[in-house]
Amino acid sequence: MDLPRRDQSGGEAWSAGVGLEGDQPSRACPDAYLPLLTLWPDETIMTSAEAVKRWTALSCWASICAMNNELPPMAKRVRFVELNAKALRALADGDLAGGSAEAGVALDEHFVCDRARWIFGYRADQVAGDPSAAPWVTRVAVSDPDGFIVGDAGFHGPPDEDGLVEVGYTVVPEYRRQGYARAMLAALLTRAAAEPGVRTVRATVGSDNNASLSTIAGFGFTRVGERGNERDGIALVFEVSADAIQAE
């Protein structure tokens, strides 16, 4: 995973690339894929039947991609843009223009929907009461390098006394199921693992939220418990250690 870097606007940007799930394919076929289309060399090659089967399948797949002028989907990447206290308060008040001006990016109606306004109001109060939370809470997620605003993400706050932080993220509806949630989560985990004070990262997911359960799969999380009840809904609690993240 990539280490945190600086955003061009001067604020810290957390960036990471992730796997192939749901991303849209490119329409070109770069030279990097041409070796897949070459024939076997003239000399005799001793190989197993399984290797031959795999090569045959790979050759067929590459040929189909070439005929369709397509490639397998590319990894998504995101960077995060800070929402300062003024931006959080403006968005909580439904002031989209003011929030965009403070953030330095053009936000859309997703950032002043009822859910977003409640969250940004909560975070604004949190930062006002504890300025140390500012570097940790909700930020704007921007796709890199095309610059689309794809959602918001961050932590619930700075590490607690046990070194635990909890992630949270939301994807703008039009960009869902394209790999951006996994990109956000990867960037958050990279950010957490780079902090000496973080020992554990937590994710809490509704038991019926199959999309989010799928998103956290493959990141090393282990289920450690649950919250809620049958009436209000059960949420499953997952954790992964910072050491495990760094070992990836």
Secondary structure, DSSP 4 states (H G I P E B T S, - for coil): -PPPEE-TTSSEE--EE---TTPPPPS---GGGGGGGPPPPSS-----HHHHHHHHHHHHHHHHHHHHT--PPPPPEEEEEE--HHHHHHHHTT-HHHHHHHHTS---GGGGSHHHHHHHHHHHHHHHH-GGGTTTS-EEEEETTT--EEEEEEESSS--TTSEEEEEEEE-GGGTTTTHHHHHHHHHHHHHHT-TT--EEEEEEETT-HHHHHHHTTTT-EEEEEEEETTTEEEEEEEEEHHHHHH-
